[in-house]
Amino acid sequence: MNTTWAEVLARTEDMLSAARSGAFEKVSALELERRALLKTMTAEGDEAKSLLGEIVERDRELIAIVESARQQAADLLRQARQAQAGAGAYLGVATRRY
């Protein structure tokens, strides 16, 4: 397989696009594919030097999107647990009355 750094950049851009749309399962699948491509690569040559910076820049944005989504998911989970605990407490009180 003769993968180019442009192909790795394109895969990275696909991952970023998927993350922006909230398709995190697709991001994971694309990351596995990208890692397989990277195993065949060397960071030597002019193409690598010119595109690695772009890849890293997109990776930073990707990480920020994923971290934000993770925090939102954690907040929603915390809220759901609080609501569940409140409902459980209410049901416990309500069933003791009868």
C-alpha positions as CSV (number, residue, x, y, z in Angstrom):
1,M,0.0,0.0,0.0
2,N,1.5,3.3,-1.0
3,T,-0.4,5.8,1.2
4,T,0.4,9.5,0.9
5,W,0.2,12.1,3.6
6,A,-2.5,13.8,1.6
7,E,-4.7,10.7,2.1
8,V,-4.0,10.8,5.8
9,L,-5.0,14.5,5.8
10,A,-8.2,13.7,3.9
11,R,-9.1,11.0,6.4
12,T,-8.4,13.5,9.2
13,E,-10.7,16.0,7.6
14,D,-13.4,13.3,7.2
15,M,-13.1,12.6,11.0
16,L,-13.4,16.3,11.8
17,S,-16.5,16.6,9.6
18,A,-18.1,13.6,11.3
19,A,-17.3,15.1,14.7
20,R,-18.8,18.4,13.8
21,S,-22.0,16.6,12.9
22,G,-22.0,14.5,16.1
23,A,-21.3,11.2,14.3
24,F,-18.8,10.0,16.9
25,E,-19.1,6.3,15.9
26,K,-18.0,7.3,12.4
27,V,-15.1,9.3,14.0
28,S,-14.0,6.1,15.8
29,A,-14.2,4.0,12.6
30,L,-12.3,6.6,10.6
31,E,-9.6,6.8,13.4
32,L,-9.1,3.0,13.1
33,E,-8.6,3.3,9.4
34,R,-6.3,6.3,9.8
35,R,-4.2,4.4,12.3
36,A,-3.8,1.6,9.8
37,L,-2.7,4.0,7.2
38,L,-0.2,5.7,9.5
39,K,1.5,2.4,10.3
40,T,2.6,2.3,6.7
41,M,3.9,5.9,6.7
42,T,7.3,7.6,7.4
43,A,7.5,11.2,8.5
44,E,10.3,11.9,6.0
45,G,10.2,14.1,2.9
46,D,8.7,17.4,1.9
47,E,5.1,16.1,1.7
48,A,5.2,14.9,5.3
49,K,6.7,18.2,6.5
50,S,4.1,20.3,4.8
51,L,1.0,18.2,5.7
52,L,1.9,17.1,9.3
53,G,1.2,20.6,10.6
54,E,-2.2,20.6,9.0
55,I,-3.0,17.2,10.4
56,V,-2.0,18.2,13.9
57,E,-4.1,21.4,13.6
58,R,-7.2,19.4,12.6
59,D,-6.5,16.9,15.4
60,R,-6.5,19.7,18.0
61,E,-9.9,20.8,16.8
62,L,-11.1,17.3,16.7
63,I,-10.0,16.7,20.3
64,A,-11.7,19.9,21.4
65,I,-15.0,18.8,19.8
66,V,-14.8,15.3,21.3
67,E,-13.9,16.7,24.8
68,S,-16.9,19.1,24.6
69,A,-19.2,16.3,23.6
70,R,-17.9,14.1,26.4
71,Q,-18.6,16.8,28.9
72,Q,-22.1,17.3,27.6
73,A,-22.7,13.6,27.8
74,A,-21.4,13.6,31.4
75,D,-23.7,16.5,32.3
76,L,-26.7,14.8,30.8
77,L,-25.9,11.5,32.7
78,R,-25.5,13.4,36.0
79,Q,-28.9,15.1,35.4
80,A,-30.5,11.8,34.6
81,R,-29.1,10.2,37.7
82,Q,-30.4,13.1,39.8
83,A,-33.8,12.8,38.3
84,Q,-33.8,9.1,38.8
85,A,-32.8,9.5,42.5
86,G,-35.5,12.1,42.9
87,A,-38.1,9.9,41.4
88,G,-36.9,7.0,43.6
89,A,-37.2,9.1,46.7
90,Y,-40.6,10.3,45.7
91,L,-41.8,6.8,45.0
92,G,-40.4,5.6,48.4
93,V,-42.3,8.4,50.2
94,A,-45.4,7.8,48.2
95,T,-45.5,4.1,48.7
96,R,-45.0,4.5,52.5
97,R,-48.2,6.6,52.7
98,Y,-50.4,3.8,51.4
